[in-house]
Amino acid sequence: MLVINDDCINCDACVSECPNHAIYEPDEEWAFADGTTLNGMFTKADGSEADADEKHDALSDEFFYIVPEKCTECKGFHDEPQCVSVCPADAIFVDEDNPETEEELLAKKAVMHEN
């Protein structure tokens, strides 16, 4: 899973690079439906149910943030996380305490981009 640390300068260079719309502005609510094919009730990659349209509280009120449940580290889209490559502050990195396998990341992508 990718995270943004407090070195973030809130430049928003990463936002448009994310194929899953997993990166949000400080204090912005998020939803699974944002930037994905999801709507209404759906089954997440972990087997639990969720409402794609439900708005969730922001995960940060100071810096841009990445929603872990939407981040696929660009697997299935690009060879490397695009947000990391464009961040001028080097504020985005893999959270070594919460690693995800390629299979887990691709499963999230498959759920969010069905068609």
PALUMKE-708437 format. One record per residue (C-alpha): residue in three letters; x, y, z. Coordinates in steps of 0.5 Angstrom, whole numbers, plus 500, padded with zeros to 3 digits. Example, Ala and Ser with C-alpha at 12.3 -4.5 7.8 and 13.67 -1.06 7.14 Angstrom:
2
ALA525491516/SER527498514/
END
This chain:
115
MET500500500/LEU502507498/VAL502513503/ILE503520503/ASN508523509/ASP508530512/ASP513532507/CYS507533502/ILE507540499/ASN500539497/CYS502541490/ASP497536487/ALA501533482/CYS500526484/VAL492527483/SER491526476/GLU496521475/CYS492516479/PRO488511475/ASN484509481/HIS482516484/ALA485514490/ILE489520492/TYR484526495/GLU486533497/PRO486535505/ASP479534508/GLU476532502/GLU471526503/TRP472520498/ALA468514495/PHE469508492/ALA465510486/ASP470516485/GLY474515478/THR472507478/THR466503475/LEU463502481/ASN456504484/GLY451502489/MET453496493/PHE459491491/THR463486494/LYS470488495/ALA476484494/ASP477482501/GLY469479500/SER466484504/GLU460489502/ALA460496501/ASP456502498/ALA460505492/ASP457511493/GLU457512500/LYS462518502/HIS467517507/ASP471522512/ALA477525509/LEU483521512/SER487527513/ASP486535514/GLU493537512/PHE496533506/PHE493530500/TYR492522502/ILE491516499/VAL485511500/PRO489504502/GLU482501499/LYS483504493/CYS490504491/THR493498487/GLU500501486/CYS498502479/LYS498495478/GLY495493472/PHE496500469/HIS503502469/ASP510498471/GLU511503477/PRO506507481/GLN505514477/CYS504518484/VAL511516486/SER515518480/VAL511525479/CYS512527487/PRO517533487/ALA517532495/ASP519525495/ALA513524500/ILE510518497/PHE512511499/VAL511504500/ASP508503507/GLU513497509/ASP508495515/ASN502494511/PRO505490504/GLU500488499/THR502482494/GLU501483487/GLU495479487/GLU492483492/LEU493489488/LEU490486482/ALA484484485/LYS482491488/LYS483493481/ALA479488478/VAL473490482/MET474497481/HIS474497474/GLU469492471/ASN467492464/
END
